[in-house]
């Protein structure tokens, strides 16, 4: 499911216009982004949690040219699946 499919499903299920559903989805995504940007954690019980992980700098290689390059330190969001979701996926339900 992509973002537009989520908006369609929300509008049909809750009787909202496409714009209202898009506003709700965008508000949630913006809130998630702001929380992660400020170093916070997001936990949705039964689904999973999102955190930001720090990665150190390292020396990499450009696969096209083989040239050695320096990769700066970075932060990336990381998702850890929740127990209930993992069980639902593995049981096929």
C-alpha positions as CSV (number, residue, x, y, z in Angstrom):
1,X,0.0,0.0,0.0
2,X,1.3,3.4,-0.9
3,X,0.3,6.9,0.5
4,X,-2.4,7.5,-2.1
5,X,-3.9,4.1,-1.5
6,X,-3.9,4.8,2.3
7,X,-5.7,8.1,1.6
8,X,-8.3,6.4,-0.6
9,X,-8.9,3.7,2.1
10,X,-9.3,6.3,4.9
11,X,-11.7,8.4,2.9
12,X,-13.9,5.5,2.0
13,X,-13.8,3.9,5.5
14,X,-14.5,7.1,7.4
15,X,-16.7,8.9,4.8
16,X,-14.2,11.8,4.4
17,X,-13.4,13.7,1.2
18,X,-10.0,12.9,-0.5
19,X,-8.7,16.3,0.8
20,X,-9.7,15.6,4.4
21,X,-8.2,12.2,4.3
22,X,-5.0,13.5,2.7
23,X,-4.8,16.2,5.4
24,X,-5.0,13.5,8.2
25,X,-2.4,11.3,6.6
26,X,0.0,14.3,6.0
27,X,-0.5,15.5,9.6
28,X,0.4,12.0,10.9
29,X,3.5,11.7,8.6
30,X,4.6,15.3,9.5
31,X,4.3,14.5,13.2
32,X,6.3,11.3,12.8
33,X,9.0,13.2,10.9
34,X,9.2,16.0,13.5
35,X,9.4,13.5,16.3
36,X,12.3,11.6,14.7
37,X,14.0,14.8,13.7
38,X,14.1,16.0,17.3
39,X,15.6,12.7,18.4
40,X,12.4,11.2,19.7
41,X,11.0,7.7,19.3
42,X,7.6,6.6,17.9
43,X,5.9,3.5,19.2
44,X,2.7,2.1,17.8
45,X,1.6,-0.9,20.0
46,X,1.0,-4.0,18.0
47,X,2.8,-2.6,14.9
48,X,6.3,-1.5,15.8
49,X,8.6,1.4,16.7
50,X,10.7,3.9,14.8
51,X,14.0,5.3,16.1
52,X,16.9,7.3,14.6
53,X,20.2,5.5,14.5
54,X,23.6,7.2,14.2
55,X,26.1,5.9,11.7
56,X,29.8,6.8,11.9
57,X,31.8,8.1,8.9
58,X,33.6,5.5,6.8
59,X,35.7,5.1,3.7
60,X,33.6,3.7,0.9
61,X,34.0,3.0,-2.8
62,X,32.2,4.4,-5.8
63,X,31.0,1.2,-7.6
64,X,31.1,2.8,-11.0
65,X,34.6,4.2,-10.9
66,X,36.2,2.2,-8.1
67,X,37.3,5.5,-6.6
68,X,37.7,5.6,-2.8
69,X,35.4,8.2,-1.2
70,X,34.8,9.5,2.3
71,X,31.2,9.0,3.6
72,X,30.2,11.5,6.3
73,X,28.4,10.4,9.5
74,X,24.7,10.3,9.2
75,X,21.4,9.6,11.0
76,X,18.8,7.2,9.5
77,X,15.4,6.2,10.7
78,X,15.1,2.5,11.7
79,X,11.9,0.4,12.1
80,X,11.6,-2.4,14.5
81,X,8.6,-4.6,13.9
82,X,6.3,-5.3,16.9
83,X,5.6,-8.8,18.2
84,X,1.9,-8.8,17.2
85,X,2.6,-7.7,13.6
86,X,5.4,-10.3,13.3
87,X,3.0,-13.0,14.6
88,X,0.2,-12.0,12.2
89,X,2.6,-12.0,9.2
90,X,4.1,-15.4,10.1
91,X,0.8,-17.0,10.8
92,X,-0.6,-15.8,7.4
93,X,-3.7,-14.2,9.1
